[in-house]
Amino acid sequence: MKCLKSTKTGAIIRVTDKEAHNSTSEWKYIPKSEWKALRKPVSEKQSEEAEKKAETISEKALKRQKLKDKQRPAEDLDNRLMEK
């Protein structure tokens, strides 16, 4: 099975390999993921979960950056150990 997209109308179809081979120049091959995206409706709950996930990722990044800023650089530690 192959996924084809019409260059004129933008319609996406899924056809057998033989039909795809015999298709006109109007049709171009596309990835299956593009065909699947049209088949799955996005609910409000899914979009809210995606937003939450993005938010938590950014919060984690901020926490990591704060922790990194608090830690002493390795150069300072090496210098102190060399002095002793």
VMD Tcl script that draws the C-alpha trace (Angstrom):
set ca {
  {0.00 0.00 0.00}
  {1.13 3.51 -0.84}
  {-0.10 6.95 0.12}
  {-0.57 9.50 -2.64}
  {-1.41 13.21 -2.55}
  {-2.98 15.11 -5.41}
  {-0.93 18.14 -6.43}
  {-4.09 19.82 -7.78}
  {-6.60 19.28 -4.98}
  {-4.44 18.20 -2.04}
  {-6.55 15.08 -1.52}
  {-4.74 12.16 0.12}
  {-5.53 8.55 -0.82}
  {-4.17 5.14 0.09}
  {-3.89 2.68 -2.83}
  {-2.21 -0.61 -3.70}
  {1.32 -0.67 -5.09}
  {0.08 -1.46 -8.62}
  {-2.41 1.41 -8.60}
  {0.26 3.76 -7.28}
  {2.67 2.73 -10.02}
  {0.02 3.43 -12.67}
  {-0.98 6.80 -11.20}
  {-0.73 9.98 -13.25}
  {1.74 12.78 -12.69}
  {-0.94 14.56 -10.66}
  {-0.26 12.24 -7.70}
  {2.88 12.36 -5.54}
  {4.06 9.88 -2.91}
  {3.79 11.02 0.72}
  {4.68 9.39 4.07}
  {2.07 7.25 5.77}
  {2.25 9.49 8.85}
  {0.71 12.34 6.83}
  {-2.19 10.06 5.82}
  {-2.63 8.90 9.45}
  {-2.71 12.48 10.72}
  {-5.87 13.14 8.73}
  {-7.56 10.02 10.10}
  {-7.10 10.78 13.80}
  {-9.17 13.67 15.14}
  {-7.42 15.64 17.88}
  {-9.60 16.01 20.93}
  {-9.46 18.90 23.38}
  {-8.10 16.56 26.03}
  {-5.18 15.51 23.82}
  {-4.32 19.12 22.99}
  {-4.43 20.06 26.70}
  {-2.14 17.14 27.55}
  {0.31 18.23 24.87}
  {0.36 21.76 26.31}
  {0.93 20.43 29.83}
  {3.76 18.24 28.62}
  {5.46 21.18 26.93}
  {5.01 23.24 30.08}
  {6.52 20.58 32.35}
  {9.48 20.17 30.01}
  {10.22 23.89 30.20}
  {9.85 23.83 33.99}
  {12.34 20.97 34.20}
  {14.76 22.87 32.01}
  {14.55 25.90 34.29}
  {15.15 23.75 37.37}
  {18.18 22.14 35.75}
  {19.60 25.54 34.82}
  {19.15 26.84 38.39}
  {20.88 23.76 39.77}
  {23.71 24.17 37.30}
  {24.15 27.81 38.31}
  {24.35 26.84 41.98}
  {27.03 24.22 41.45}
  {30.65 25.24 41.64}
  {32.64 25.08 38.44}
  {35.14 22.21 38.26}
  {38.04 24.64 37.74}
  {37.48 26.25 41.14}
  {37.47 22.85 42.80}
  {40.71 21.82 41.08}
  {42.41 25.07 42.13}
  {41.40 24.61 45.76}
  {42.67 21.04 45.82}
  {46.00 22.07 44.30}
  {46.54 24.75 46.96}
  {46.33 22.23 49.80}
}
mol new
graphics top color blue
foreach p $ca { graphics top sphere $p radius 0.5 }
foreach p [lrange $ca 0 end-1] q [lrange $ca 1 end] { graphics top cylinder $p $q radius 0.2 }
display resetview
